[in-house]
Amino acid sequence: MLKKVSKSFISLAVTVFLLASLTAFTSAQEQPINTISYNCDAVVKLFGAPIENRNFDIQVAVFGDAPDEVDAGDVISVENSYAKVTVPSSVVLDLDNILGWNNISGSVNKFEIISDNVQQVINVAPQSIAKTPIPKDGSDFEFRVPATSELIVGPFTAGNSGVINVSAGDIEAVFQNGDGLGIFTLEADCQPSGNPIIKTVTINSNEN
């Protein structure tokens, strides 16, 4: 009987350990590399003609796998990358009063990722914005780019020494009624409003 209890306890302990490890891994994967603040100039268009201008802030959480350090001259990429965009509830309410959409879809036509040290600008657009319900309960609006897949962003080249700052650049997007009634469109042109650095990577110099 004691052996059976001991085996059961060991089996339970192993199961708990594996579940805890899996949970920790999942939580780690769900943490963004960094979250960048953006300010957007937007225009509402009716049948392509501008009718309303708006200015608002958004938050863009950038996810992916990036190294902490590289060797001089290495070529690197940010893998498993995607972004979650959060639009504040106050902006959602304001735009809802004009547009009255229940769902939104659209496309990101520019999303710049910039590296220094060896200067590079990579545009990861175009990317589609999947049909996403717009909250009507006063909640913030969130959508993912790309909708379900991940990107490989790069390649970026390391210089001979110092660090590589990988930063967020300009974003341009066009939104439309996700239910297909194409009377209005919303066009947004957004720039980082605070620190744009997503990740700083140390370069291991080859110099002695």
Phi and psi restraints in degrees (value plus and minus 20) as a CYANA .aco file:
   2 LEU   PHI     -83.2   -43.2
   2 LEU   PSI     -58.5   -18.5
   3 LYS   PHI     -83.0   -43.0
   3 LYS   PSI     -63.3   -23.3
   4 LYS   PHI     -82.2   -42.2
   4 LYS   PSI     -63.3   -23.3
   5 VAL   PHI     -83.2   -43.2
   5 VAL   PSI     -62.1   -22.1
   6 SER   PHI     -83.2   -43.2
   6 SER   PSI     -63.7   -23.7
   7 LYS   PHI     -84.2   -44.2
   7 LYS   PSI     -61.7   -21.7
   8 SER   PHI     -83.5   -43.5
   8 SER   PSI     -60.9   -20.9
   9 PHE   PHI     -84.1   -44.1
   9 PHE   PSI     -64.7   -24.7
  10 ILE   PHI     -82.9   -42.9
  10 ILE   PSI     -63.7   -23.7
  11 SER   PHI     -80.9   -40.9
  11 SER   PSI     -63.3   -23.3
  12 LEU   PHI     -84.7   -44.7
  12 LEU   PSI     -62.1   -22.1
  13 ALA   PHI     -82.3   -42.3
  13 ALA   PSI     -62.0   -22.0
  14 VAL   PHI     -84.1   -44.1
  14 VAL   PSI     -62.7   -22.7
  15 THR   PHI     -81.3   -41.3
  15 THR   PSI     -65.8   -25.8
  16 VAL   PHI     -81.6   -41.6
  16 VAL   PSI     -62.5   -22.5
  17 PHE   PHI     -81.9   -41.9
  17 PHE   PSI     -64.7   -24.7
  18 LEU   PHI     -84.5   -44.5
  18 LEU   PSI     -61.9   -21.9
  19 LEU   PHI     -84.0   -44.0
  19 LEU   PSI     -61.8   -21.8
  20 ALA   PHI     -83.8   -43.8
  20 ALA   PSI     -60.9   -20.9
  21 SER   PHI     -84.5   -44.5
  21 SER   PSI     -62.8   -22.8
  22 LEU   PHI     -84.0   -44.0
  22 LEU   PSI     -61.8   -21.8
  23 THR   PHI     -82.7   -42.7
  23 THR   PSI     -62.8   -22.8
  24 ALA   PHI     -83.3   -43.3
  24 ALA   PSI     -61.1   -21.1
  25 PHE   PHI     -84.8   -44.8
  25 PHE   PSI     -64.9   -24.9
  26 THR   PHI     -81.5   -41.5
  26 THR   PSI     -63.6   -23.6
  27 SER   PHI     -81.6   -41.6
  27 SER   PSI     -60.8   -20.8
  28 ALA   PHI     -83.4   -43.4
  28 ALA   PSI     -61.1   -21.1
  29 GLN   PHI     -86.7   -46.7
  29 GLN   PSI     -45.2    -5.2
  30 GLU   PHI    -106.1   -66.1
  30 GLU   PSI     -23.2    16.8
  31 GLN   PHI    -106.6   -66.6
  31 GLN   PSI     110.3   150.3
  32 PRO   PHI     -90.2   -50.2
  32 PRO   PSI     134.6   174.6
  33 ILE   PHI     -82.2   -42.2
  33 ILE   PSI     -64.2   -24.2
  34 ASN   PHI    -186.0  -146.0
  34 ASN   PSI     141.9   181.9
  35 THR   PHI    -139.1   -99.1
  35 THR   PSI     105.9   145.9
  36 ILE   PHI    -128.3   -88.3
  36 ILE   PSI     114.7   154.7
  37 SER   PHI    -106.6   -66.6
  37 SER   PSI     117.3   157.3
  38 TYR   PHI    -147.2  -107.2
  38 TYR   PSI     129.9   169.9
  39 ASN   PHI    -134.9   -94.9
  39 ASN   PSI     113.3   153.3
  40 CYS   PHI    -139.5   -99.5
  40 CYS   PSI     111.0   151.0
  41 ASP   PHI    -115.2   -75.2
  41 ASP   PSI     103.8   143.8
  42 ALA   PHI    -149.6  -109.6
  42 ALA   PSI     133.3   173.3
  43 VAL   PHI    -154.2  -114.2
  43 VAL   PSI     112.5   152.5
  44 VAL   PHI    -110.9   -70.9
  44 VAL   PSI     109.8   149.8
  45 LYS   PHI    -139.2   -99.2
  45 LYS   PSI     119.7   159.7
  46 LEU   PHI    -130.6   -90.6
  46 LEU   PSI      94.2   134.2
  47 PHE   PHI      31.3    71.3
  47 PHE   PSI      18.1    58.1
  48 GLY   PHI      67.0   107.0
  48 GLY   PSI     -26.6    13.4
  49 ALA   PHI    -120.4   -80.4
  49 ALA   PSI     109.3   149.3
  50 PRO   PHI     -82.8   -42.8
  50 PRO   PSI     114.0   154.0
  51 ILE   PHI    -148.3  -108.3
  51 ILE   PSI     -44.8    -4.8
  52 GLU   PHI    -165.2  -125.2
  52 GLU   PSI     117.3   157.3
  53 ASN   PHI    -126.7   -86.7
  53 ASN   PSI     123.2   163.2
  54 ARG   PHI    -158.7  -118.7
  54 ARG   PSI     130.8   170.8
  55 ASN   PHI    -152.2  -112.2
  55 ASN   PSI     109.3   149.3
  56 PHE   PHI    -175.2  -135.2
  56 PHE   PSI     145.1   185.1
  57 ASP   PHI    -123.4   -83.4
  57 ASP   PSI     128.4   168.4
  58 ILE   PHI    -155.3  -115.3
  58 ILE   PSI     145.9   185.9
  59 GLN   PHI    -138.4   -98.4
  59 GLN   PSI     114.6   154.6
  60 VAL   PHI    -141.8  -101.8
  60 VAL   PSI      90.0   130.0
  61 ALA   PHI    -109.8   -69.8
  61 ALA   PSI     104.2   144.2
  62 VAL   PHI    -124.3   -84.3
  62 VAL   PSI     104.9   144.9
  63 PHE   PHI    -130.8   -90.8
  63 PHE   PSI     134.7   174.7
  64 GLY   PHI     136.1   176.1
  64 GLY   PSI     155.4   195.4
  65 ASP   PHI    -130.9   -90.9
  65 ASP   PSI      94.1   134.1
  66 ALA   PHI    -150.2  -110.2
  66 ALA   PSI     121.9   161.9
  67 PRO   PHI     -90.7   -50.7
  67 PRO   PSI     134.4   174.4
  68 ASP   PHI    -103.3   -63.3
  68 ASP   PSI     -48.3    -8.3
  69 GLU   PHI    -169.7  -129.7
  69 GLU   PSI     133.6   173.6
  70 VAL   PHI    -160.2  -120.2
  70 VAL   PSI     145.5   185.5
  71 ASP   PHI    -105.8   -65.8
  71 ASP   PSI     135.6   175.6
  72 ALA   PHI     -76.1   -36.1
  72 ALA   PSI     113.3   153.3
  73 GLY   PHI      63.0   103.0
  73 GLY   PSI     -23.2    16.8
  74 ASP   PHI     -84.8   -44.8
  74 ASP   PSI     132.4   172.4
  75 VAL   PHI    -128.6   -88.6
  75 VAL   PSI     103.2   143.2
  76 ILE   PHI    -146.9  -106.9
  76 ILE   PSI     140.4   180.4
  77 SER   PHI    -157.5  -117.5
  77 SER   PSI     135.2   175.2
  78 VAL   PHI    -114.1   -74.1
  78 VAL   PSI      96.3   136.3
  79 GLU   PHI    -121.0   -81.0
  79 GLU   PSI     144.1   184.1
  80 ASN   PHI      32.3    72.3
  80 ASN   PSI      22.4    62.4
  81 SER   PHI    -116.6   -76.6
  81 SER   PSI     121.9   161.9
  82 TYR   PHI    -180.5  -140.5
  82 TYR   PSI     151.8   191.8
  83 ALA   PHI    -150.4  -110.4
  83 ALA   PSI     125.7   165.7
  84 LYS   PHI    -134.4   -94.4
  84 LYS   PSI     101.9   141.9
  85 VAL   PHI    -122.7   -82.7
  85 VAL   PSI     110.6   150.6
  86 THR   PHI    -136.5   -96.5
  86 THR   PSI     103.2   143.2
  87 VAL   PHI    -126.2   -86.2
  87 VAL   PSI     104.5   144.5
  88 PRO   PHI     -79.0   -39.0
  88 PRO   PSI     130.4   170.4
  89 SER   PHI     -78.7   -38.7
  89 SER   PSI     -54.8   -14.8
  90 SER   PHI     -83.9   -43.9
  90 SER   PSI     -57.1   -17.1
  91 VAL   PHI     -89.7   -49.7
  91 VAL   PSI     -61.5   -21.5
  92 VAL   PHI     -77.8   -37.8
  92 VAL   PSI     -65.0   -25.0
  93 LEU   PHI     -84.1   -44.1
  93 LEU   PSI     -64.2   -24.2
  94 ASP   PHI     -80.9   -40.9
  94 ASP   PSI     -67.7   -27.7
  95 LEU   PHI     -90.0   -50.0
  95 LEU   PSI     -52.6   -12.6
  96 ASP   PHI     -84.2   -44.2
  96 ASP   PSI     -53.4   -13.4
  97 ASN   PHI     -85.0   -45.0
  97 ASN   PSI     -47.2    -7.2
  98 ILE   PHI    -110.6   -70.6
  98 ILE   PSI     -67.5   -27.5
  99 LEU   PHI    -110.9   -70.9
  99 LEU   PSI     -59.8   -19.8
 100 GLY   PHI      47.1    87.1
 100 GLY   PSI       4.6    44.6
 101 TRP   PHI     -97.2   -57.2
 101 TRP   PSI     125.7   165.7
 102 ASN   PHI    -115.5   -75.5
 102 ASN   PSI     -46.9    -6.9
 103 ASN   PHI    -157.3  -117.3
 103 ASN   PSI     137.1   177.1
 104 ILE   PHI    -151.7  -111.7
 104 ILE   PSI     127.4   167.4
 105 SER   PHI    -164.2  -124.2
 105 SER   PSI     158.4   198.4
 106 GLY   PHI     140.7   180.7
 106 GLY   PSI    -177.0  -137.0
 107 SER   PHI    -168.8  -128.8
 107 SER   PSI     125.5   165.5
 108 VAL   PHI    -116.4   -76.4
 108 VAL   PSI      95.7   135.7
 109 ASN   PHI    -117.7   -77.7
 109 ASN   PSI     -33.6     6.4
 110 LYS   PHI    -169.2  -129.2
 110 LYS   PSI     112.1   152.1
 111 PHE   PHI    -169.9  -129.9
 111 PHE   PSI      77.6   117.6
 112 GLU   PHI    -107.2   -67.2
 112 GLU   PSI     114.7   154.7
 113 ILE   PHI    -137.8   -97.8
 113 ILE   PSI     105.9   145.9
 114 ILE   PHI    -138.4   -98.4
 114 ILE   PSI     116.8   156.8
 115 SER   PHI    -142.0  -102.0
 115 SER   PSI     124.3   164.3
 116 ASP   PHI    -124.1   -84.1
 116 ASP   PSI    -178.0  -138.0
 117 ASN   PHI      50.8    90.8
 117 ASN   PSI     -89.6   -49.6
 118 VAL   PHI    -130.1   -90.1
 118 VAL   PSI      87.3   127.3
 119 GLN   PHI     -83.4   -43.4
 119 GLN   PSI     105.2   145.2
 120 GLN   PHI    -165.5  -125.5
 120 GLN   PSI     124.4   164.4
 121 VAL   PHI    -147.3  -107.3
 121 VAL   PSI     101.2   141.2
 122 ILE   PHI    -137.5   -97.5
 122 ILE   PSI     107.6   147.6
 123 ASN   PHI    -117.3   -77.3
 123 ASN   PSI      93.3   133.3
 124 VAL   PHI    -106.2   -66.2
 124 VAL   PSI     -19.9    20.1
 125 ALA   PHI    -104.8   -64.8
 125 ALA   PSI     145.8   185.8
 126 PRO   PHI    -101.5   -61.5
 126 PRO   PSI     128.2   168.2
 127 GLN   PHI    -156.4  -116.4
 127 GLN   PSI     119.8   159.8
 128 SER   PHI    -105.1   -65.1
 128 SER   PSI     130.2   170.2
 129 ILE   PHI    -126.4   -86.4
 129 ILE   PSI      95.4   135.4
 130 ALA   PHI     -88.9   -48.9
 130 ALA   PSI     137.2   177.2
 131 LYS   PHI     -76.0   -36.0
 131 LYS   PSI     102.1   142.1
 132 THR   PHI    -154.1  -114.1
 132 THR   PSI     110.4   150.4
 133 PRO   PHI     -84.0   -44.0
 133 PRO   PSI     120.7   160.7
 134 ILE   PHI    -113.6   -73.6
 134 ILE   PSI     104.1   144.1
 135 PRO   PHI     -84.8   -44.8
 135 PRO   PSI     119.1   159.1
 136 LYS   PHI    -133.0   -93.0
 136 LYS   PSI     -11.3    28.7
 137 ASP   PHI    -127.5   -87.5
 137 ASP   PSI      -5.0    35.0
 138 GLY   PHI      66.9   106.9
 138 GLY   PSI      -9.2    30.8
 139 SER   PHI    -105.2   -65.2
 139 SER   PSI     139.4   179.4
 140 ASP   PHI     -85.2   -45.2
 140 ASP   PSI     134.6   174.6
 141 PHE   PHI    -122.2   -82.2
 141 PHE   PSI     108.1   148.1
 142 GLU   PHI    -144.6  -104.6
 142 GLU   PSI     119.5   159.5
 143 PHE   PHI    -163.9  -123.9
 143 PHE   PSI     138.7   178.7
 144 ARG   PHI    -131.4   -91.4
 144 ARG   PSI     120.7   160.7
 145 VAL   PHI    -152.2  -112.2
 145 VAL   PSI     101.3   141.3
 146 PRO   PHI     -85.1   -45.1
 146 PRO   PSI     147.4   187.4
 147 ALA   PHI     -83.3   -43.3
 147 ALA   PSI     -64.9   -24.9
 148 THR   PHI    -152.0  -112.0
 148 THR   PSI     -37.5     2.5
 149 SER   PHI    -122.7   -82.7
 149 SER   PSI    -199.1  -159.1
 150 GLU   PHI    -141.5  -101.5
 150 GLU   PSI     140.2   180.2
 151 LEU   PHI    -132.5   -92.5
 151 LEU   PSI     136.4   176.4
 152 ILE   PHI    -126.5   -86.5
 152 ILE   PSI      93.9   133.9
 153 VAL   PHI    -121.4   -81.4
 153 VAL   PSI     100.0   140.0
 154 GLY   PHI     128.2   168.2
 154 GLY   PSI    -183.7  -143.7
 155 PRO   PHI    -103.2   -63.2
 155 PRO   PSI     129.4   169.4
 156 PHE   PHI    -129.0   -89.0
 156 PHE   PSI     122.9   162.9
 157 THR   PHI    -126.0   -86.0
 157 THR   PSI     110.9   150.9
 158 ALA   PHI    -100.7   -60.7
 158 ALA   PSI     123.5   163.5
 159 GLY   PHI    -101.1   -61.1
 159 GLY   PSI    -177.7  -137.7
 160 ASN   PHI    -105.6   -65.6
 160 ASN   PSI     -43.7    -3.7
 161 SER   PHI    -185.1  -145.1
 161 SER   PSI     153.3   193.3
 162 GLY   PHI      71.1   111.1
 162 GLY   PSI    -158.8  -118.8
 163 VAL   PHI    -155.9  -115.9
 163 VAL   PSI     140.7   180.7
 164 ILE   PHI    -129.5   -89.5
 164 ILE   PSI     100.4   140.4
 165 ASN   PHI    -115.8   -75.8
 165 ASN   PSI      94.9   134.9
 166 VAL   PHI    -115.6   -75.6
 166 VAL   PSI      99.0   139.0
 167 SER   PHI    -143.9  -103.9
 167 SER   PSI     138.7   178.7
 168 ALA   PHI    -107.1   -67.1
 168 ALA   PSI     118.6   158.6
 169 GLY   PHI    -132.5   -92.5
 169 GLY   PSI    -172.2  -132.2
 170 ASP   PHI     -89.8   -49.8
 170 ASP   PSI     130.0   170.0
 171 ILE   PHI    -147.2  -107.2
 171 ILE   PSI     114.4   154.4
 172 GLU   PHI    -146.9  -106.9
 172 GLU   PSI     113.1   153.1
 173 ALA   PHI    -164.2  -124.2
 173 ALA   PSI     132.2   172.2
 174 VAL   PHI    -143.6  -103.6
 174 VAL   PSI     108.7   148.7
 175 PHE   PHI    -134.8   -94.8
 175 PHE   PSI     129.5   169.5
 176 GLN   PHI    -164.4  -124.4
 176 GLN   PSI     151.6   191.6
 177 ASN   PHI     -85.0   -45.0
 177 ASN   PSI     100.4   140.4
 178 GLY   PHI     -87.4   -47.4
 178 GLY   PSI     -33.6     6.4
 179 ASP   PHI    -113.3   -73.3
 179 ASP   PSI     -16.0    24.0
 180 GLY   PHI      69.8   109.8
 180 GLY   PSI     -15.5    24.5
 181 LEU   PHI    -109.6   -69.6
 181 LEU   PSI      76.0   116.0
 182 GLY   PHI    -109.0   -69.0
 182 GLY   PSI      31.2    71.2
 183 ILE   PHI    -101.0   -61.0
 183 ILE   PSI     -65.2   -25.2
 184 PHE   PHI    -128.6   -88.6
 184 PHE   PSI     133.1   173.1
 185 THR   PHI    -153.9  -113.9
 185 THR   PSI     137.1   177.1
 186 LEU   PHI    -145.5  -105.5
 186 LEU   PSI     100.4   140.4
 187 GLU   PHI    -131.3   -91.3
 187 GLU   PSI     108.6   148.6
 188 ALA   PHI    -143.7  -103.7
 188 ALA   PSI     115.8   155.8
 189 ASP   PHI    -142.3  -102.3
 189 ASP   PSI      92.1   132.1
 190 CYS   PHI    -141.4  -101.4
 190 CYS   PSI     120.2   160.2
 191 GLN   PHI    -147.5  -107.5
 191 GLN   PSI     127.1   167.1
 192 PRO   PHI     -77.0   -37.0
 192 PRO   PSI     114.7   154.7
 193 SER   PHI    -127.0   -87.0
 193 SER   PSI     -27.4    12.6
 194 GLY   PHI    -153.2  -113.2
 194 GLY   PSI    -166.5  -126.5
 195 ASN   PHI     -86.6   -46.6
 195 ASN   PSI      98.2   138.2
 196 PRO   PHI    -108.0   -68.0
 196 PRO   PSI     -21.3    18.7
 197 ILE   PHI     -92.2   -52.2
 197 ILE   PSI     103.4   143.4
 198 ILE   PHI    -105.6   -65.6
 198 ILE   PSI     -64.0   -24.0
 199 LYS   PHI    -175.8  -135.8
 199 LYS   PSI     118.8   158.8
 200 THR   PHI    -129.8   -89.8
 200 THR   PSI     103.7   143.7
 201 VAL   PHI    -132.7   -92.7
 201 VAL   PSI     108.1   148.1
 202 THR   PHI    -101.1   -61.1
 202 THR   PSI     117.1   157.1
 203 ILE   PHI    -119.7   -79.7
 203 ILE   PSI     101.6   141.6
 204 ASN   PHI    -100.6   -60.6
 204 ASN   PSI      89.2   129.2
 205 SER   PHI     -90.1   -50.1
 205 SER   PSI     125.6   165.6
 206 ASN   PHI    -104.2   -64.2
 206 ASN   PSI     -25.9    14.1
 207 GLU   PHI     -95.2   -55.2
 207 GLU   PSI     121.7   161.7
